[in-house]
Amino acid sequence: MCNFYKYKLIPQNYLAEDILIGIILIYPTIINKTKNLITPNIFLVENNKFIYSKFLTEENTNFVNLLNEIKYTKTSEEDSYVNYMIHLMKKGQAFISYHDTNNYIENIIEILKRKYIKRLFIQLGYNIIQLGYTTRLNNNHAYSKLVQYTNNIGKEIQNQQNNKVSDIKEFISSKLIDARLEKISTNYIFKNKTIRSGLINLDKIILSLPNGNLIIVAGRPSIGKTSFSINIAYNCFLKSNINLLIFSLEMTSHQIFDKFINISSEVKLEQKTIKNINNTKWKKVSKICSKLLKQNIYINETPNLSIKQIELISNELKQNQFIELIIIDYLQLIEASSIHKTINTRNQEIGYITRKLKLLAQYLRIPIIVISQLNRNIESRTTKEPLLSDLKESGCISLNTKISYFKITEFILSTKLLNLVKKKINIFYSNEEKDIISVLNKNIFNCYIRNKQIYFTQNHKILQKNSWIKLGDITQTINIFKNILIKNQYRIKLKQYFKYISFCSFNRTYDIHLNNKFNFKANKIIIHNSIEQDADIIMILYEAKSTENETTEEKNKIIDLKISKNRNGQTGYCKLKFELYTNVFKDV
């Protein structure tokens, strides 16, 4: 026998919808029970959705008030709506006469919820097909959209389960399971609170690796940044039994594993020397391997990984495997999302990526260690001690510049940079800290914009449309945003052109650091904030002076570690011994 319909009908139950709306029309007070259980979207019939939404949005709605509402909003359909509602009330009265009202309504709502979820599944399938046919969309972004769709359905199902009237047996079993899972989760949380680097001299300064913090480990190439981070990871794994996630954009998983073995066993595993390892060393290697098997250590070696992929992988492993520490090697190899088309330069990409990593650390509530390269400025200085400005193309302003920034209450605070310097480094307004750091003498340029002028260095960036542009790249045809006005609670950006730019002097310049801000105003001109402000802790590895006694075996070298920034406590210096043969860092 042939099917009567060529295609299957969409999941629905018109009769259940009509009965529920009819009951609500007869007994309007029932809306107090149903409004916490269902939304208008659960109805497929538009008339039913309209009637139910009216009951939700307006208090004391009844049949008469609803007719008056329809008279003014749907005059052409007034008669048909009257007949339709009478028809619904007849259905509701017919089906509710011989049943308990509350139980009957709960059964009807359960039917409508099941049909609604089925329709969401169909919509999800349609959305997946559309994502597949959208050629311009990046695969990673498409996947994140797919995860978002499925998460929305998951939330709907979860809400339905929360609103369900459960049997006492179900309640007891679910309560015991939730208590068990909560106990496991809290155990990991307590462990997270005491994560330490394992290096005594370093822990004396930073105390611990706080949850939700972005930690930058910086240095010039071949200084030992990756080995230093793996040492911290191993110490955390050994002493705190935490689960790790390592994004290695430069080294392979095998190389990372070899570093773990070398550091933990202090045995160099190489193909040439592996035959010469004695039984004692083999026991150390096998012992550490058994420990690695008991804990979860995940390594992702995908090259050119995007920040979106890092977020997706981290979120998934955090939920399923209780990841408590993330290490990323290294920052400059991370790609920004391809859909972020307002980013025009690599400097802007790095700023965007560090901000996203900071937000990721706060969202996951775990520390994230990111390895970064220092620029070449340190090589041109006589003193080899690194500065915070070595993390970026330094953007500097002169001492007499007037700095403006917003409080949470939207009032503008302004002061000269000179006044901030006189108050010695730390100023607090609305829980926002500002640091003033003096840097090298540089060429300063005088920039005129109508009746305003500001002194910049060549590399500082200014807001231009949707992107940031360096002062050295500005022409007379480029307009920049000059001011922000507070008017009726809206921010208004005014476009202005540069009159001219002239050389002023060769003088000392300063960096101003405003935490949690991408930008600030200098003489009412919107300029870029320092990239490294997203980091909570910045540790820089360097060699203060190269050892002259190079005739001895080059097995060890002394590395200076500078904690340049610590939002949670003090900064300082310490020295570490770096054993080149086994990649082990030890306290001096």
N, C-alpha and C positions, 0 to 999 in steps of 0.2 A: 504494500500500500504506500502510495506516494505521500510525502509530507505536505500538509496543507500550506505551510509557509515556506518560501524559498530560503529565507534567512531566519536565524534564531532571534527571538525578541529580547530586548534589553532587560536585565533583571529588574523586576518591579512587582509590586502588589498593590494595585489600584484600590482594591476592596479594603485592605488594611488602612491605607491612607484616608479613605473616605470615612471609615468607621471612627478613626481617631479624631479627625477634624469635627465630625458630627457630635461626638461625645463632648469635645471642648466647647462647641457652640451651645450644647444643652447645659453643661456644667462648667462655666468659665473659670471657676476656682481651681480646676484641675491643672490649669496652666502653671500654677506654682510648683506642681510636682514634675511636669514634663520639661519645663524650661531648663532644668539642670541636667536633663538626660539627653535631649536631642536639640538640634539646630534646624532652621528652615531648609538647609541644604539636603536634609535626609529625604525630603519629599521630591518626587519626580514630577508630579502634576503641578503646573504653574499656579493654578487657582488655589490649590491646597497650600502651596508655599506662601502665597500672598496672604491668605487668611491667617496662617500660623504666625507669620512675621508681624502682622498687625497686633495680635495678642501679646507678642513679646515686647514690642516697642512702646505700646500705649497701655497705661494702667486703667483698670476698671473697664476693660473692653468687654462688650456683650453683643448680642445679636443686633439690637437696635442701634447701638453706636457704630457698629460695623456697617450697617446699611447706610447711615448718614455719611460715613467716610467714603463709601463707594459712590454715593450720589454726587459728591463733589469731585472725585478723582476719576471715576469711570462711568460717566452719565450715560454713554451710549450702550453700556453693558449692564445697566442697573437691573432691568427685569430678568435678564438671564442669570445674574448673580443671585438675585432673590430666590429664583427657582432652584438654582444649584445648591444654595445653602439649606433650603428646606429639604431637598433631596438627601443631603448629607445628614441632617438631623434625623430624618426617618430611618436611615441606615443605622446611625448610632443608637437610636432608641430600640430598634428591632434586635440588635445583637447584644445589647447590654442588659436587657430586661431580666434575664435569668442567670446572670453571672455576678460574681464579686467584682466590683468596679476596679479596685487597685490591681488585683492580679491580672485581670483581663487587659488593662492598659499596659502593664509590664510585658505581657506576651506580645501584644501588637507592636510595641516599641522594639522588642527583640527581633521580630520579623523584619521591620523596616530597616533596622541597623544592618542586618545580614545582607539585604538587597543593596543597601547603599555601598557597603564595602565591595560587593561584587561589581558594582558600576565603577568604583574607583579603580579596580583591577583592569577593567576594560579601558578606562581612560589612561591608565599607566601604560598599557600596551600600545595605545595610539601615540602617546608621547615618546615612547621608545622608538617607534617607527619613524616619527618626525625627526628625532635626533640622528637616526641612521641616515636619513636623506639630506640632512643639513651638512653640506660639504665644507662650508667656511668655519664650522665650529671645531675647535681643537678637541682631540680625543679625551684629554684629561678633564677639560671643562665639561664635555658631554657626560663623562662618567660622574663628575660631581653633581650635575643636574639629575642624573638617574638616581644617585644615592639620596638626593634631596626629595625626589618624588616618593621613593620607597619609605623614607623616614616619615614623611607626612602621613602615609597610609598606616605605618606602624604606630604613630601617635594617635590616630583615630581609633585603631583597634585597642590600644592601651586605655584610652579614655572610656571606651565602651566597657572594658573589663572593670575599670574603677567604679563606673556607675551601676554595675550589675549588683543585684541583691543576691548575696552568696549564702550558701548553706554553711552552718557552723563548722562542719568538717572541712570544707574547702578553706575556710578562714584560718583554722588551726594549722593545716598543712602549709598554706602559703606563708603564714606568719613565721613558722619554724624555718622554712627555706630562706625567706628574706633575712631572718636574724642570722642564719649561718653565713649567707653571702655578705651581709653587712659586717660580720665579725672578720671575715677574710679581708674585706676591703679596708677596714679600719686598721688591721694589722699592718697592711702595706703603707697606710697613711702614717702610722706611728714610725715606721722605719724611715719614711721619706724625711721626717723632721730632723733626723740626726745624720744625714749624709755628710761625710767629711772627705777631704781630698786624700787623706792618708799620709800627707807630708806634714810633719809636725810644725816646721817653721811657717809654712803657708797657713795651716789651720789656726795658728796663733793670731794671724792677722784677720782672715776672713771668717774664722770660727767654723763655718759650714757652707754647704752649697744650698742656699735657700730655695724652697719651692716657688715656682712662678718666675724665676729669675733668668734673664738672658746673660750668659757669661761668655765674654770674648777672650780667647787665647791668641795673642798676636805675636808676630816676630818676622824677621827677614827669612828668606829661604834657607833651608838646611840647618836651622838653629835647634830643631828638635820639637817643634810644636805638636806634631802628631804623636810622637813618642810620649811627650809630656801628658797629653790628653788620655792616651791609652793607659799610662801609669795611674792616673786618677780613676779611670774606669775600672781598672783591675783592683785598686785598693777599695773602691766602693763595693765592687762585686764580692771581694774576699771578706771584708769586715761587716758589711751591712746586708749581704745576700740580696742585693737588688737586681732587678731585671733591666737590661740595657738594650738600647737601639742605637746603632751606629750607621750613619749615612756617609759612605766613603766614595766621594766623587772623583778621587784621584788614584787611590790604591785599590787593589783587588781584595776580595774577601780572604783569599789565601794569605796575602801579605799582612792583613790585619790580624788574622789568626796566628801567624808566625810571631808577630809582635807580642801578642798575648802570652804565647808559650815562652818566648825569650824573657819577657819581663817577670813572669810568675815563677819560672824555674831557674832563671839566670843561666840558661843553657842556650847556646846559639845553634839553632837547627838549620843546617845547610846540607845540601846534597853531598858536598865534598867531605864534610867532617862528621856526618851522621853515623858512619861506621865506627868512629873512634869514641863514641859516647859510652861511658862505663855504666855498670848496673845501678850505681847510686844516682846518677843523673837521670837514667831511664825511669827510676822509681819516682823521682820528682816530676818528670813529664807526665807519667801515667796518673799520678795523684792529682795534678792540676786538671788533666783531661776529665777525670771522673767528677771533679767539682763543676767543670763547665757543663757537663751533661745534666747536672741536677738543676742548674739555673737556666733562665731564658736569656740568651744573648742573640740579638738579631742584627744582621749586617746587610745593608742594601748598597750594592756597588754600581748602581745605574749611573752612567755618566750623563752630564748635562741635565740633571734632575731639576724640575721646576719647583717653585715654592708651593704650588698647588698640590703636586704629588707628595711632597714632604708632609703637608698638612693631612692629606687623606691617609697616608700610611701610618702616621703618628697617632691619629685619632683611632684608627682601627685597632692597632696594637695596644694602645692605652686601655681601650674598653675590654679587650679580650685577654690580654696577657699582663696587665698591671705594670706597664713600662714605667720606670721611675727615674730614668736618666737618659737623655738623648745627646749624642755627640755628632757634630756635622763637620766634615773635613772636605772642602773648606768653603768659606763664604763666597769668594770671588768666582767659584765654579757653578753656583746656583743660578738658574735661569728664572727671570720673572715670567709671569703668565703671558702667553701670546695675546690674550684678549685685553691686556692692559696697555692699550695703544697710546695713552697719554705720556708714557715714559719714552723720552727721546735719547737720553744718554745713559751710559753705564753707571755713572755716579748716582743718577736718579734711581736706577734699578737697584743698586746696593741699598740705598736708603729705604726703598719700598720693601725689599726683602727683609732687612733687619727689623723693620717695624712689624711685619707679618710674623716673624719669628718671636718677637717679644709678646705679641698677642697670643701666639700659640702656646708659649710657656705659661702665660697667665691662665689660659683656658684649660690646659691639661694639669696645671698646678704641679709641675715638675721642673727641675732645672734643665736648661738646654745649654750645652757648651758648644760654641761655634769657633772654629779655627779661622784666623784671618791673616792676610799678609800686610805688612807695613810698607808704606811707600819708600822711595829712595831718598827722602830728605835726610834721613839719619846718616847716610853715607857721606853727605856733603858737609856735615858738621864736625868740628874738632872733638867735641864731647859726644860720645856714642850713646848717651842715655836717651832713650826714646821719649817722645811727648805724645799726648793724646792726638795732637794734630797730625801725627805720622800715620794715623789710621785712614786719613782721607786727604783729598785736595783741600787744604785748609781754607776756610772762608773767614776772613778777618775784617774787623771794623775798627774805626779809630776811637780814641778815648772820649771825645766830646760828643759822640753820637747820642741822641735821645732815644731811649729804648721804651717801647710801649708793648703791653701784653694784657690779656683779658683775664679777669677773675671769673669764677663760676657765675657770679651775680651779674656779669656782663658790664661792669664798670671798667673803664680804661685806667690802668696804672701807668704812669710815665715817670721816668727819671733818667738822668744822664748816666752814661756808663762810668764816668769818673766817680760819681757818687757811690756806685756799686763797688768799685775798686776800693774806695776809702773805707767801706764797711767790711772789707776783708772777706772776700770769697762767698760766704753763705748768707743769702737773703731769703726770707720766707714770706710768701703771700699766698693765701688760700692753699696751703699744703703744697706749694710748688717751689722747688729749690732752684736757685740760679748760681752757677759757678763762673767766675771770671778767671781766665787763664791767659797770662801774658805769653806771647810767642815772639818769634824773631822780628827784627827790623825788616820792613818790606816797603815796596813802592806803593804809595797811596795816591788814589785818583779822586779828584773832586768832580762830583756828578750833580748837574743842575737839572731840576725838573720844575718848571715854572718858578714859584717863589721858594722852593725847597732845595736844599743841597745836602749831600751826604758823602762821606769819605769811605771808599771801599778799596780793597785790594782787587787785583785782576780776576782772581778765581772765584770770588763770591757770587752766589746765585740769587737772582731776583725773579719774582713771580711774573710770568708773561703768558696770558691766557690760561691754558691748562697744564703748563709745563714750567720748568725752571731754566733760566738762561744765565750763563756766566756774564759778568760785566764786560769781559774782553770780547764777547761775541755780539754785543748790542750795537745796533745801528740806529740812525735817526728815524727809520721807517718802522721800528719795533715799538709798540706801546706796552707799558707795564702797568700793574695795578698800584696806584699810589696810596689809597686810603680805604679805611672801612668806617662807615658811619653806622651808629645805632639809631634806627628810626622805626618806631612801631615794632620793635623786637625783630627787625630784619637787618641783615648785614648787606651793605651796598658797596660794591667795589668800583672805584672810579679809574678809568683808563687814562693814562697820560703818556706823552712822548718826552724823551730826553731832549733838553736844549743842546747841551754839549758836555763832553767829558774831557777833563784836562789833568795833566800830571800835577800833583800837589807837592809831595815831599817823600823822602826816604826816612821812615820813622817807625817807632815801635807800634805794633798792632796787637789786638786782643781778640780772643774767642769768648763769646758768651754762650753758656749752655743753659737752655731752659728745658727742664725735664718734661716729658710727655707732650711736647709740642713739635710739630713739623716746621713751624715758622714763627716769626715774630715781626714787629714793626720797628724800623729804625728811621727816625725822622719822618714817620707816617708812610714809609715805603715798605712793602711786604717783602721780606727777605728770608732766605732759607736757614733753618736751624741745623746744628751739627748732627751728622749721621750717628756718631757714636753715642748720642744721648739715649738711644733705645736700649743700650746695654746697662745692666745693673752692676756688673763687676767686669773690670777690664784688667787682664793680666798680660804683661808684655815680657817676653823672653829676649835677652840680649847678652852679649859679651862686652863687659865694660872695657876690657883691654885684652888683646890677644896675648897668650903666653909666649914668652920669648924662648923658654927652654923646650924647644920642640925636638930635641935629640932623644928624649925619653920616649917610651912606647906611647903612641897616641891612643890610649885606651879610655882615658877619662878627660873631661874638661869641666871647668866651673862655669855655670850659667847663672847670670843675675836675673832674678825675677822681680819685676816691679808691678805692684798692685796700684795702677794709676787711678782707678776709680772703684769705690765700694759704696754703693747706695745704702748698704745695711750696717756699715761700721767704718773702721779706720782703713787708711791706705798705708803702704809701707814697702819695704824691700826685704828680700831674703836671698840667700845663695843656695844653689843646688848643685850636686855633683851628677854629671851626666856620663854614664858608662856607655861609650859608643858601641862596644862589642855586643852588649845585651840589650841596649835601649832602655836601661833602668835609670830612673831619677831617684836620688837619695838626698837626705838632709846633710848639710855640711856641719 
